Amino acid sequence: MSKLFSAGLVLATGLVATVPAVAQEWPERPITIIAPAGAGGGTDATARLLALGLEEQLGQPVNVVNQGQGGGVVGFTSITTAEPDGYTLGVIYNFAHYSPMGQGDFDAEDLTPIGQFNFDPAGFHVRADSEWADINAALEAIKADPGAYDIACGGGCGGSWPLAFASLLDANDVDLSQVRMISGQGAAAALQEMVAGGFDVVPSSVPEAGSLIEAGLVRGLAVFGSERLEAFPDIPTLLEETGMELELGAWRGLVGPAGLPEDVTEKLKAALEVVYNDPEFQSAMTDRGFGLRWRDADAFGTFMADEESSVRELVRVLEL
């Protein structure tokens, strides 16, 4: 009897000892990354590049699922309401405008930041025959008479590019309540309409205006980043032109739902950093025209909270 009890005790002890080991084996099955955007766009493309690297680091398939319905609201909702077990993640972008504009009900606190890996600066674009020789002349004119000019939002006026533009105007003490910002069918359509005389300014990524710049129909007055873009070396930065150290544009980062277990978060943070620093990943990003920007989980979390505050104030002032 004592031998049986001893054997049972050893077996039970062995089972108990294996429980923490099993719990630490995440991931044990495929991981899903939700991209709150349609297939073929920038968020989809960067998410798929990231998934390839994470598969190698985590040893499990990483599948990208596109949920761009509702302008991305469906995808963001799926991320923030997912089970916080590490098997549903998201590649997200500028989202602070959704809630104050009544489009979605999610905030930075509903997410677990893992890291930012991308930043694409906005550009300030005008017609080739614009009266403004540089961005200082443009800013002075808009400040003097904010309602005299038509500014294209591209898509919705709460998006990355128009809010980057609004941030620039706000930094120059422009009365935002008087600025005419007009929504449309995307940056490409807005740029074409500007060439035809329909808009005075189109804020967008520089690559989106690239073909029209090369054709001599559009001029880029400034890029809202810390460095000139390699593909467009003639377009100066805001710092060069105005002395303002502003970096404004679109960003992307990896997150999970709030409440992600600490051990899972730590594994994801380590894996993401390795992927980001991989020369193959960086080359694949830059070859496709995507900018690189690293913020670790803590810095990314602070960045999202700060942007949420500033963007929501802009949305209020612009009455979007």
Disulfide bonds with the S-S distance in Angstrom:
Cys153-Cys157 1.98
